[in-house]
Amino acid sequence: MNQITVLGLGAGDFDQLPMGVYKKLISTKHLYVRTLDHPVIQDLQKEGVTFVSFDETYEKHGGFSAVYEEIVEVLLTAAQDSDVVYAVPGHPLVAEMTVQLLVQAEEAGKINLKIEGGQSFLDAIFGALRIDPIDGFQLVDGSTFSIHHVNMSNHLLLAQVYDQMSASNVKLTLMEKYDAEYPVTIVTAAGSSEEVLKTVPLYELDHVAEINNLTTVYVPPVADYTEATKEFSTLRQIISTLRGPEGCEWDKAQTHESLKRYLLEEAHEALQAIDEEDDEHIIEEFGDLLMIVLMNAQIGEDLGYYNLEDMIESINKKMIRRHPHVFSDTKVTSVEEINANWEKIKKQEHEAEETTESVLKGEYRADSSLQTSYNYQRKAAKLGFEWDHSEGFWGKVEEEWVEFKEAIENGTKEQQIDEFGDVLTTLVNLARHYKLSAEEAMLHGNAKFARRFGFIEHQLKEQNREIQNASIEELITLWNSAKEDEKG
């Protein structure tokens, strides 16, 4: 089996090329280079070294993936007849996808592979920027990176920023987190005699003439976490600070129990924002909900019981486990099958727990009796405890209503409360049968009442009258006016 030897040409010019690499370049009979656009190549040409370049391959394809695959295919084919030397810029194992594909071919037993390094462009970049990588840095492919993977507290280096178009895409992606005025440095030909560094505001990144295939974009870490307000870790740090020794006395005093009311309030306000179809309000209210979740996570961490990572691990495992049609080889053809799988897996999870516990365990919601009633009856229905026709639901409502009226006429206060509870339970179950949320309906009802009552208050205020001095007939008339006003 013949061998492919990969040589790194380094990041600088000819004078920085290691002697061992130079000797192999000038002595090889079958030399391939990924690109001619490198300072060392020009000097080798002057010395009469011949080679095959893959620059034309770049022009044939619209994407890098196809380019890299063709380069490797050509090299593998050539290696069937003789040993091959393949030269790449920088170090072969730093940001060099063709070499990674050759490593895969080696693992598959297709070739013998030898890798001999040159200076990585990272060494030259660190030297040019005067930064220490031990502070933490990220090296990403500017053509494919996601802003969600960027840590704003690290030094960020973006390779593969080779023209104005790629620079524009990088700029737009970075501006999802960074301010448009944030300073970025464009480093071109680092480590060579043609090295150029230029610092510009982020919004000007794609207007710089020096961008080419030797360009790396550097984004410095934020100086203070308050500058990274779109970073998830910033919110976590703020919560930790608020509950820390120098934090806020109110935040330090909170417990899981004290935050229950705020969790419920923020959930209701988030639902209201959704109903209003107000994007800015939705952003605000779900942000408040997220803050409450992180506050509870911080309380758990402060007490030494659990932390945010435990919560994330729990939901990640559950999502993967309950979506086998996405994360494994389970096949489904409908939403009904997905729901059936979900319930089957959920049942298996519960069966692994204490078998003597009621199937209703875990369905109780301390802050919402309506939601608890819905959960109980939904759970019971899944076990077959419900009517198979709508008339049964309506008949139960009527039956409980009659018993409630009888309790009002002849029963004790306790009996009246008990029977009214039965009425509410049957109404919740009726709503569930028609796929309605009693909790959501109650929220709508409360909002409607507040809106119409506010109309009454406003009308009487314009008449310089107090509401307590108006007759019930006047109030009902105004209430009906509010209803008509809503209809438009």
C-alpha positions in Angstrom: 0.0 0.0 0.0 1.5 3.3 -1.1 1.8 6.3 1.2 0.5 9.9 1.2 2.7 12.3 3.0 1.1 15.6 4.0 3.5 18.5 4.5 2.7 21.8 6.2 4.0 24.9 4.5 3.7 27.0 7.6 2.0 30.3 8.0 4.9 32.6 6.9 7.2 33.1 4.0 10.0 30.9 2.6 12.6 31.9 5.3 10.4 30.3 8.0 10.1 26.9 6.2 11.7 24.1 8.2 14.7 22.6 6.4 13.3 19.0 6.6 10.1 20.1 4.9 12.1 22.0 2.2 14.2 19.0 1.4 11.2 16.8 0.9 9.4 19.4 -1.3 12.4 19.7 -3.7 13.1 16.0 -3.9 9.6 14.5 -4.4 8.5 13.3 -7.8 4.8 13.5 -7.2 4.0 16.8 -5.4 0.4 18.1 -5.1 -0.4 21.5 -3.4 -3.9 22.6 -2.3 -3.4 26.1 -3.6 -0.7 28.2 -5.3 -1.7 31.2 -3.2 1.0 30.9 -0.5 4.4 32.8 -0.2 6.4 29.5 -0.1 5.0 28.3 -3.4 6.3 31.3 -5.3 9.8 30.7 -4.1 9.6 27.0 -4.9 8.5 27.8 -8.4 11.6 30.0 -8.8 13.8 27.0 -7.8 12.1 24.9 -10.5 10.0 22.7 -8.3 7.0 21.3 -10.2 3.7 20.3 -8.7 0.0 19.9 -9.4 -2.3 22.6 -7.9 -6.0 22.2 -7.0 -6.9 25.8 -7.6 -9.0 24.9 -10.7 -11.0 22.5 -8.5 -12.2 25.5 -6.4 -13.6 27.1 -9.6 -15.5 23.9 -10.6 -17.7 23.7 -7.5 -20.1 26.0 -5.6 -19.2 24.8 -2.2 -16.1 23.8 -0.2 -17.4 20.4 0.7 -17.4 19.2 -3.0 -13.9 20.8 -3.5 -12.4 18.9 -0.6 -13.9 15.6 -1.6 -12.6 15.9 -5.1 -9.1 16.8 -3.9 -9.0 13.7 -1.7 -10.4 11.5 -4.5 -7.6 12.7 -6.8 -4.9 12.0 -4.1 -6.3 8.6 -3.3 -6.3 7.7 -7.0 -2.7 8.9 -7.5 -1.6 7.0 -4.4 -2.6 3.7 -6.1 0.4 4.0 -8.4 3.1 5.6 -6.3 3.8 7.5 -3.1 2.4 11.0 -3.1 3.4 14.2 -1.3 0.6 16.7 -0.6 1.4 20.2 0.7 -1.0 22.5 2.5 -0.8 26.0 4.1 -0.1 26.2 7.8 -0.1 23.0 9.9 -1.9 20.0 8.3 -4.1 19.4 11.3 -5.3 22.9 11.9 -8.3 24.0 10.0 -7.5 21.7 7.1 -10.5 19.6 6.0 -8.8 17.7 3.2 -6.4 16.3 5.8 -9.3 15.2 8.0 -10.8 13.4 5.1 -7.4 11.7 4.4 -7.3 10.6 8.1 -10.8 9.0 7.6 -9.4 7.2 4.5 -6.5 5.9 6.6 -8.9 4.7 9.3 -10.8 2.8 6.6 -7.6 1.1 5.5 -7.4 2.8 2.1 -3.9 4.4 2.5 -0.9 4.8 4.7 -0.7 8.4 5.9 2.2 10.4 7.2 1.8 14.0 8.5 4.7 16.4 9.0 3.9 19.7 10.5 4.6 23.3 9.5 4.0 26.3 11.7 0.3 26.7 12.3 -1.3 30.0 11.3 -2.5 30.2 15.0 1.1 30.7 16.2 1.4 33.6 13.8 -2.0 35.0 14.7 -1.3 34.9 18.5 2.0 36.6 17.8 0.5 39.3 15.6 -2.3 40.0 18.0 -0.2 39.7 21.2 -2.7 37.4 22.9 -2.2 34.4 25.2 -4.5 31.5 24.2 -4.5 30.2 27.8 -7.0 33.0 28.5 -9.4 30.9 26.4 -10.0 31.1 22.6 -12.3 29.7 20.0 -11.3 28.9 16.4 -14.3 28.6 14.1 -15.0 28.2 10.4 -16.4 31.6 9.3 -18.3 29.9 6.5 -20.4 27.6 8.7 -20.3 28.8 12.4 -23.4 29.5 14.5 -23.6 32.4 16.8 -25.1 30.1 19.4 -21.7 28.4 19.8 -19.8 31.6 20.4 -18.6 32.4 23.9 -18.2 36.2 24.1 -15.8 35.9 27.0 -13.2 34.1 24.8 -10.8 35.3 22.1 -12.7 34.5 18.9 -10.8 33.6 15.6 -12.7 33.2 12.4 -10.9 31.4 9.6 -12.2 30.9 6.0 -13.1 34.6 5.7 -11.7 34.9 2.2 -13.8 37.6 0.4 -16.3 40.4 0.9 -19.3 38.0 0.6 -18.0 35.7 3.4 -17.0 38.7 5.4 -20.6 40.0 5.1 -22.1 36.7 6.3 -19.7 36.7 9.3 -20.6 40.3 10.1 -24.4 39.6 10.0 -24.0 36.5 12.2 -21.8 38.3 14.7 -24.3 41.1 14.9 -26.8 38.7 16.4 -24.8 39.0 19.6 -22.3 41.8 19.3 -22.9 45.5 19.0 -22.4 47.0 15.5 -19.7 49.2 16.8 -17.8 46.4 18.5 -14.1 46.4 17.4 -12.9 43.5 15.3 -9.4 43.1 13.8 -8.8 41.8 10.3 -5.4 39.9 10.2 -4.0 39.2 6.7 -0.9 37.1 6.0 0.0 36.7 9.6 3.6 35.8 10.2 4.8 36.8 6.7 6.5 40.0 5.5 3.1 41.0 4.1 1.3 40.8 7.4 -1.4 43.5 7.8 -3.6 44.1 10.9 -6.6 46.5 10.7 -9.1 47.2 13.4 -12.6 48.4 12.4 -16.1 48.5 13.9 -18.0 45.3 13.2 -20.4 46.9 10.8 -17.4 47.8 8.5 -16.0 44.3 8.3 -17.1 43.6 4.8 -15.8 47.0 3.5 -12.1 46.3 4.0 -10.1 45.8 0.8 -7.4 43.5 2.4 -9.7 40.5 2.8 -8.4 37.4 0.9 -7.8 33.7 1.6 -5.0 34.6 4.0 -7.4 36.5 6.2 -8.5 35.7 9.8 -11.0 37.8 11.7 -10.3 38.4 15.4 -13.1 39.3 17.8 -11.7 40.2 21.3 -13.5 39.0 24.5 -15.9 41.4 26.1 -14.3 43.5 28.8 -17.3 43.1 31.2 -20.2 40.7 31.3 -22.7 43.6 31.1 -21.5 44.1 27.5 -22.7 40.6 26.7 -26.4 41.0 27.4 -27.3 38.4 24.7 -25.2 35.8 26.3 -27.0 33.1 28.4 -24.0 32.9 30.8 -24.5 36.6 31.5 -28.0 36.0 32.9 -26.6 33.2 35.1 -23.8 35.4 36.4 -26.3 38.2 37.2 -28.5 35.8 39.1 -25.5 34.5 41.0 -24.3 38.1 41.8 -27.8 39.1 43.0 -27.8 36.2 45.5 -24.2 36.6 46.4 -22.7 38.3 49.4 -22.7 41.7 47.8 -26.0 41.2 46.1 -29.6 42.2 46.6 -31.3 41.5 50.0 -34.6 40.7 48.3 -33.0 38.2 45.9 -31.0 36.6 48.7 -34.1 36.1 50.8 -36.0 34.2 48.1 -36.8 30.5 48.3 -38.5 28.0 46.1 -41.7 28.5 48.0 -41.6 32.3 47.8 -41.0 32.3 44.1 -44.1 30.1 43.4 -46.4 33.1 43.1 -44.0 34.9 40.8 -43.7 31.9 38.6 -47.5 31.7 38.2 -47.8 35.4 37.6 -45.1 35.5 34.9 -46.7 32.4 33.2 -50.0 34.2 33.1 -48.4 37.4 31.7 -46.6 35.3 29.1 -50.0 33.8 28.0 -51.4 37.3 27.8 -48.5 38.4 25.6 -49.2 35.5 23.3 -52.9 36.3 23.1 -52.0 39.9 22.3 -49.6 38.7 19.5 -47.1 41.3 20.8 -43.6 40.2 20.0 -41.9 42.7 22.3 -44.2 41.7 25.1 -43.5 38.0 24.5 -39.7 38.6 24.6 -40.1 40.4 27.9 -42.4 38.0 29.6 -40.6 34.8 28.6 -37.4 36.5 29.7 -39.1 37.0 33.1 -40.0 33.3 33.1 -36.5 32.3 32.3 -35.2 34.5 35.1 -37.5 32.7 37.6 -36.2 29.3 36.4 -32.6 30.4 36.8 -33.3 31.9 40.2 -34.7 28.5 41.3 -31.6 26.8 39.9 -29.3 29.2 41.8 -31.2 28.5 45.0 -30.7 24.8 44.5 -27.0 25.4 43.9 -26.7 27.7 46.9 -28.2 24.9 49.1 -25.9 22.3 47.6 -28.8 20.1 46.2 -28.5 20.6 42.4 -27.6 23.2 39.8 -28.6 24.4 36.4 -26.6 21.6 34.7 -28.7 19.0 36.5 -31.9 20.6 35.2 -30.5 20.8 31.7 -29.3 17.2 31.9 -32.7 16.0 33.0 -34.6 17.7 30.2 -32.0 16.7 27.5 -32.2 13.1 28.5 -36.0 13.2 28.6 -36.3 14.8 25.1 -33.9 12.3 23.6 -35.6 9.4 25.3 -39.1 10.4 24.4 -38.3 11.2 20.7 -36.9 7.9 19.4 -38.3 8.7 16.0 -35.8 11.6 15.9 -32.8 10.4 17.9 -32.9 6.7 17.1 -34.3 4.3 14.4 -38.0 4.3 15.5 -40.3 4.9 12.5 -43.6 6.8 12.8 -46.1 7.9 10.2 -48.4 10.3 12.1 -48.7 12.6 15.0 -51.0 10.0 16.7 -48.1 7.5 16.6 -45.7 10.1 18.1 -48.2 10.8 21.0 -48.7 7.1 21.5 -44.9 6.5 21.7 -44.6 9.4 24.1 -47.2 8.0 26.5 -45.8 4.5 26.2 -42.3 5.7 27.1 -43.7 7.9 29.9 -45.5 4.9 31.3 -42.3 2.8 31.2 -40.5 5.6 33.1 -43.2 5.6 35.8 -43.2 1.8 36.1 -39.6 2.0 37.0 -40.6 4.1 40.0 -42.4 2.9 43.1 -45.3 0.7 41.9 -47.5 1.4 44.9 -47.9 5.1 44.1 -51.1 6.4 42.6 -51.1 7.0 38.8 -52.1 10.6 39.7 -48.8 11.2 41.5 -47.0 14.2 39.9 -50.2 15.6 38.4 -51.0 18.0 41.3 -50.3 21.7 40.7 -50.3 23.7 44.0 -50.9 27.0 42.2 -53.8 26.0 40.0 -56.7 23.9 41.0 -58.1 24.1 37.5 -54.9 22.7 36.0 -54.8 20.0 38.7 -58.3 19.0 37.9 -57.5 18.8 34.2 -54.4 16.8 34.9 -56.2 14.3 37.1 -59.0 13.7 34.6 -56.7 13.5 31.6 -54.7 10.9 33.4 -57.8 8.9 34.4 -59.1 9.2 30.8 -56.0 7.6 29.4 -56.7 4.6 31.6 -60.3 4.3 30.2 -62.1 6.2 32.9 -64.4 8.4 30.8 -67.5 8.3 28.6 -67.2 7.3 25.0 -69.8 9.9 23.9 -70.3 13.6 24.4 -73.8 13.1 26.0 -72.2 11.5 29.0 -70.1 14.6 29.8 -73.1 17.0 29.4 -75.3 14.7 31.5 -72.7 14.7 34.3 -72.6 18.5 34.3 -76.4 18.7 34.6 -76.5 16.0 37.3 -73.9 17.9 39.4 -75.7 21.2 38.9 -78.9 19.8 40.2 -77.1 18.5 43.3 -75.5 21.8 43.8 -78.8 23.6 43.7 -80.2 21.2 46.2 -77.3 21.8 48.5 -77.8 25.6 48.3 -81.4 25.2 49.3 -81.1 22.6 52.0 -77.4 21.7 52.7 -74.7 23.0 55.0 -71.9 25.3 54.0 -69.6 22.3 53.7 -72.1 20.4 51.5 -72.5 23.5 49.3 -68.7 23.9 48.8 -68.4 20.1 48.1 -71.2 20.1 45.5 -69.9 23.3 43.8 -66.4 21.6 43.6 -68.1 18.8 41.7 -69.7 21.2 39.3 -66.3 22.8 38.6 -64.7 19.4 38.1 -67.3 18.3 35.6 -67.0 21.6 33.7 -63.2 21.2 33.5 -63.7 17.6 32.2 -66.2 18.9 29.6 -63.7 21.4 28.4 -61.0 18.7 28.3 -63.3 16.6 26.2 -63.6 19.4 23.6 -59.8 20.0 23.8 -60.2 23.3 25.7 -58.0 24.5 28.6 -60.1 25.5 31.6 -57.1 27.4 32.9 -56.7 29.3 29.7 -60.5 29.9 29.6 -60.4 31.3 33.1 -57.5 33.6 32.2 -59.6 34.9 29.2 -62.6 35.3 31.5 -60.7 37.2 34.1 -59.1 39.5 31.4 -62.5 40.1 29.9 -64.1 40.9 33.3 -61.3 43.4 34.1 -61.6 45.0 30.7 -65.4 45.5 30.9 -65.3 46.6 34.5 -62.6 49.1 33.6 -65.0 50.4 30.9 -67.6 51.0 33.6 -65.2 52.8 35.8 -64.0 55.0 32.9 -67.5 56.0 31.9 -68.6 56.9 35.4 -65.3 58.8 36.0 -66.1 61.0 32.9 -69.5 61.7 34.6 -67.7 62.7 37.8 -69.5 59.9 39.6 -68.4 57.2 42.1 -69.1 53.6 41.1 -70.6 52.8 44.5 -73.3 55.5 43.9 -74.5 54.0 40.7 -77.5 51.7 40.6 -77.2 48.0 39.6 -79.4 48.8 36.5 -76.9 51.5 35.4 -74.0 49.2 36.0 -75.6 46.4 33.9 -76.4 48.9 31.2 -72.7 50.1 31.1 -71.6 46.4 31.2 -73.7 45.7 28.1 -72.3 48.8 26.5 -68.8 47.4 27.1 -69.8 44.2 25.4 -71.1 46.1 22.4 -68.0 48.2 22.3 -65.9 45.0 22.1 -67.8 43.9 19.1 -66.8 47.1 17.3 
